Amino acid sequence: MFAQKLSFRLLLAAMAAACCVSMTASADTVDYDRKPMSPGPLLQPSGPSANNDAFKKVREQCETEVPSGKANGDICVEAAMLLVSGDIPDDYREVNEDLRIKFALRLLERGVDSSNLARGRAYDWYNKTGFLGMSPYADPNRARELMDMMIKSGYPGGILRKVRGSTSLLAFTATEAERREGCATAKKMLSEGKLDGDNTKLAKEIVESGTCTGFEPVKQ
């Protein structure tokens, strides 16, 4: 009996240690349950998808017109989003979620040269962590490259994603001063009213987080 209890306690300790290692591995991560692009629900519409024609059109534009400079990479974001929407195109309904997301990433990659929106969406997937730190989409090196591209271009979404990293509950290495500064930056950007819909949502997520709601405004 004593040996069984000891073994059980050792197993619990090992699982706890694994969780701690995975959480401290990277501060600037997207939580597994906070998906950058939410997949569709388990129950898809019973009839044909309303997105069939739209997906074919934007996918073709993404794959042909974006590389030639005839269209902006934002169109690739539209195509990628349809693959993880609540009404998946018929040709992809039987494809499992991981494969759909990987294909969505391929579409996003076609748009990153001309679209910060595509960079941001792709970054969120590459920077994503899963249970015990495992994710089939994680690519820290590519995430870092996309972040550099966003920051270099002055894209607010890049700045906000850096702030999200410093204010995350998993950012154990961030100092209180860094957290306060990050919260103040997000609040200032949100109050200016210049963010697009994507970045407004991200800024609100930051300022309404448990970290930022506990701080008094920082004087600018």
N, C-alpha and C positions, 0 to 999 in steps of 0.2 A: 504493500500500500504506500509506504514511504517513497519507494522508488518510482511509483507511478506519479505521485504528486510532484516529486522533484523533476521528473521528465516534463510534466505539463508546465511547470514554472519556467524551466529552461526554454521550452518552445515559445512561451509568451514573451520572454525576454528577447529571444532572437527576432521575433516578429517586430517588437517595439524598436529594436536597434535598426532593423532594415528600414522601417518607416522614417526614423530620424535621419538616416543617411540620405534617403531619397529627397527629403524635404530641404536639406541643407545643401544639396548638390548645386542648385541654381536658384538665385533669388528672383531673377527676371523671367518668370515663367507664367504660362497661362494654365490655370487649374484645369484638371481633366473634366470636371463637371461644368465648367464655364466655357463652352465651346465657341470658338470664333465664328463659325458658321453652323448654325444648328441644323442637324439632319432632320429629315422628315419624320413624321410620326410612324409608329409601327403599322397602322392601318392606313393604307393609301386609298384614294378614291377608287370606287369599283369600276368606273368607266374609263375611257381613254383620258390621258392627261391633257389638261388645257395648255400645257407648256410644250407640247411636241413640236409645233411649228416654230415657236419662239426660240426654243433651244437650238434647233437645226440652223436657224438664221444667225444667231449670235455666235454659235460655235464656228460656223463657216467664216464669219467676219474675223473672229479671234485668230483662226488658223491661217487665213490668207491675207486679209486686209491690214491687220495689225503689224505683222512682220514687214510689210511693204510700205508702211507709213501712211496708208490710206485711212486708217481708223486708230483711235486712241485705245490704249490698253484697258481702259475702264470697261470696254465691251467684254473682255475676258472675265472680268469679275461677274458680270451679268450671267455669263454662261456657267461659270463655276457655281454660282448661287443656286441656279436651277437644279443642279445635280444633288443639292442637299436641302431642297425645299420641301414643303409639305405636299407637293404634287410633282413627284419625280417623273421625268419623261418616260414614256412606255418602254423604250429600249433599255432602260437602266433599272427598271423596277425589280428585276430578279438579281441584280448585282449587289453584293453585300456592301455594307456601309464603308468599310475600310477601302475597298477598291474604288468606290465612287469618290471618296475624298482624295485618294491618290490621283485619280483622273482630273478632279477639280484643281488639284495643285499643278498638274501639267498645264492646264489652261491658264491658271494664274501666272505661271512662269513665262508664258508667251507675252504677258502684258506688263511685266515688271520694268522693262526698259523705258516705257512711256507713261506708266501709271503708278502714282504713289498709293492709290487705293489698292491696286493689285499687290504692291509690295507689302502693305500693311496686313492684308488678309493672308497672304502666303506666310509672312513672318509669324502670325499668330499660330498657324498650324505647326511650323517648324520649331517654334519655341514652346510647344505644348508638352506638358508632362502628364503621365497617366498614373495608374495605381502602382505604387512602389517605384515611381520614376520611369516606368516603361511606356512608350508611345510608338506606334508604328509609323508616325509621321515626323517624329523629332529629327532635326538636323541643325544642331547648334551653330555649326560653321556657316551654313547658308543663312540662318537667322541673323547672324552677326553681319554678314554681307548686306542683307536687305536693310538692317537697321542703319548701317553706315550710309547707304544710298538715301534713305529717308531723311536722316539728319543733315547730310550734305545739301540736299535740295531745300531744306528749311520746312519740310512737311510737318505740320502740327501733330499729325498722327504718330510720327516717329518720336517726337518729344514726349507726348503723352504715354507712349508705350514704355519709354525709359522711366517716366514718373511712376507708372504702374509697378514697375519692377522694384523701385525703391520704397514704395508704400505698401507693397504686398505683405501679408501676414507671414509669408515664407521668407521675407528678406531679413534674415537674422543678422547679416553683417552690416545692414544699414544703420547709421546713427540716428538719434532723434532729430538732430539738426537736418539731416538729409531727408528724413520723412516729412518734417515740417516744411522744408523748402519745396519738396515735391507736391505736397498738398496745396501750398500757396500758389504754385505755378498752375496747377490744374484749375483751381478756383478762379484765378485771374483770366486764364484763357476762356473759361466757360462764361464768365461775366462780360467779356468783350463782345460776345455774340457773333463772332466771325467764323466759327467752326461749321463744317458741313455736318450732315446728319450722322455720318459714321463716327466722326470725332466728338460730336456733342454727346453721343451715347457713351463713348469711352470716358470723356471728362466727367460726366455725371456718375459713372461707375466708381471713379476714383474718389471724388469729393464726398460721395455718400457711403464710402467704405468705413468699416469700423476704425481704421487707422486715422483717417482724416476728420471724422466727426468728433474725435476726442481732442482735437487741437484747436486752439484759438487762432484766429487769422494772424498771419505774419505780416508785419509792416514792410511795405515795399520801398 
